[in-house]
Amino acid sequence: MLSCMALLILAASVQAQEDPAKALKKAGTALKTFSLDQSANLDKLHEAVQMIAIAEEGDATKGLVETWQTSGDIYNAIASQIVSIRQYNIGSESDLPKVDQPAVKAFTAYQQAMTLAEKNTKPKAP
């Protein structure tokens, strides 16, 4: 019990120290690594979820389209894994990162990315 508590405190302190821009890059890299071999690199999906959470909260990165695009890709990967597990009965949902409604989170993230992209492409008034 005490070791679990220490692990949670350590994880929280690492998140607090991580630079949001670096976390965004690490999230994207972890997702790409996971995509190469989904069964062997499941730990990379967990890492991607942790890193994107930092990027979504960072002042320097929460206004970037890339943050929300990557977030949508990560949560979409989790939702796809759930569908595959249920459809083919291979693997276990308990091995996946614990995310409530990953498909909804993916949609919301993609929506945010679209909103930010539209703001960045609107012509400025003279």
HELIX and SHEET records of a PDB file:
HELIX    1   1 LEU A    2  GLN A   17  1                                  16    
HELIX    2   2 PRO A   20  LEU A   36  1                                  17    
HELIX    3   3 LEU A   42  GLU A   57  1                                  16    
HELIX    4   4 VAL A   65  TYR A   88  1                                  24    
HELIX    5   5 GLU A   93  ASP A   95  5                                   3    
HELIX    6   6 PRO A  102  THR A  121  1                                  20    
END                                                                             
